[in-house]
Amino acid sequence: MYAIVEIAGQQFKVEEGRKIFVHRLEAEKDAIVEFNRVLLVEDNDKVLVGEPVIENFVVEGKVLDHVKGDKVIVFKKKRRKGYRVKNGHRQLFSEIEITGIGEKGKLGKKETPKKEKVKKPVEPEAVSAEEKPQEKPKEKPQEKTEEKPKEKKATAKKTAAKAEPGEKKTAAKKPAEKKAPKKKE
């Protein structure tokens, strides 16, 4: 069974147990919402079409979460004018799970099967006190011999001949070659 319903100005094809994202609704999280603008209902090859909506039919859903969509980039440009504007936004959505489709008074409240959280068994400590391997008997500490710490040898530094601050090294300039004068004919 499926229905086509209008939610916040948009039409959605919905089935029981299906999750959809619609524009942000004013309902709180985990609230039950009803949509009465049902445009079409199909049930076992029997189709009901509304003119424009089917009277006394509702689609019921549960608000799971309020989320933001992907980033949308809006870029405007006018060629040869140097006009470029880049804006963007993230649309706000509500995630809804459809819980029921039917007539207004006869809508059966069916509980959707919820996934049970699997509890992991608590792992015993890797090694318990009884299973600890026996420690080896401690050996006698070796006799300490007095050693003098080795002295570090100073490394020889190469000293470059520094020029006095007022002097600058200049490359030897060669005089420019003289050009031969052009002969007039």
N, C-alpha and C positions, 0 to 999 in steps of 0.2 A: 504494500500500500504506500502510495506517495501522494504528495499534494504540492501545489504551487501556491505560495503565500507571499503577500507583499509585506515587507518589513522595512521600515524607515525609508520608504520610497523606492525600494528595489525589490525585484521578484526573485524568489529562491525556490528551487525544487528540494523538498525536504522529505525525509523518511524517519521513522522512529529509530532512535539510537544514533543518529547521524549528528556530527558536530559541524557547525557553520560559524563563520565570522561575519558579523554584521556591523554597521556603523554604531558607534558608542550609544548604548541605551542608558537611561537614567535609573535603571534598576541596580540594586546592590548585588554583590557577589553571593552566590548560592540562593538567589531569589527565584521564584517560579513566575514566569511571564506567559501571557496568553496573547496570541495574534489572531484577530477575528477577520482579517481581510484575506480570506481563502478564495482563490480564483478558480482552482480546479482540484478535483480529488479523483484518484484512480484507485479502485479496490477490486481485485480479481477480475480484470478486464471490464469492469463497470465504471464508466467515466461520468462524473458530474461536472458540468461547466456552469459557472456563475454568470449572472448578467448584472453588473460586473462581478459581484461576489456571491458566494453561496451563503444563504441565511442559516443561522444557528450552527455553523461549523467553526471550530477553532483548532488552532495548532498550539500545543503547550510545550514550553521549553524551560530549561534551567540555565541560569547564567553561571558559567564556570569561571570566567576570568575576564578582566579588562586588560587589553594589551595594546601595544603600538605596532603599526605595520612597518614595512620596509621604507627606507628613505626614498622620497620622490624628489627629483631635481627638476626645477623649472628654469629653463634658460631662454631668454628673449634676446633677439639680435636684430638690428636693422643694418643691412649691408651698406658699406661706403659712408656711414654716418658716425662710426665710432661708438655706437650705442650697444652695450652688452650688459645684461643684468642676469645674475645667477641667484636664484632663491631655491629654497627647498623646505620640505616639511615631512613629518611622519604622521600618518592618519591614525586616529584612535578607533579601536575596534572592541567589540564584546564577543567573546566566544560563548556560543550557546549550544547546548545538547538538546535535541528534540526528544521529548518524553512521551508525547501522545498526539494523535490526530483523530478527530472524531466530532460527533455532535456535542453541542455545548453541555447538555445535562448528562449524556451517556458516556462521557469520556472516562475510560477506566484508568485508574492510577496504577500503572505498572512500574514496578521498581526495576530499573536496569541493573543487570548484574555488575556489581562492583568488584574490582580486583582486590583480593585480600593481600595485605602486605605479608610477605614471607619473612618469618623471623629466622635469622641465622642462628644456629646453635652456638652457644658460647663455647669457644675452644678452650680446653684446659691449658694451663701454662705449659710451655714447651718441655720443660723439665721440672718435675715436682721435687720436693725435698727428699723423698725416699729414693728416687731414681737417679740422684746426682752421682756422677762417678766419683770414686774416692780420690781424694787429692794425694799426690805423691808427697812423701815426707820431705820436709825442707832440708836442703843441704846446708852445711855450715858455710857461712860467708867466708870468702877468700880473704887471706891476710892482706891488708892494705900496705902497699909499698909506697914509700914517699917518693914522689917524682916531682921534679921542678917543672913548672909549665915552660914550654918551649917559647923562647923569645922570637918575636916576629922580626924578620930582617926588613930593614927599610929598603924600599925599592928605589933604585936610582932614577931620578927624574931628569929628563932631557930639558935643558934650558935653551930656549931659542934666544938669539941675540935680538933684543928689543930695540927698535929705533926710538929716538927721543920723540916726544909728542909733537914738537914743532916741525919736525922734518917729515916730508912726504916723499915717497918714492915716485919718481916720474920716469916714464919710458923715454928712451932717447929718441928724439924726433929727427927724422931725416928731412933734408930740404927737398921741396917739390922739384920734380924734373922740369926743366924749361922746355917749352914747346918751340919747335922750329917755326919761324915765320913763313907764311904762305907766299909762294912766289907768284907774282902777277905776270901774266903772259900777254 
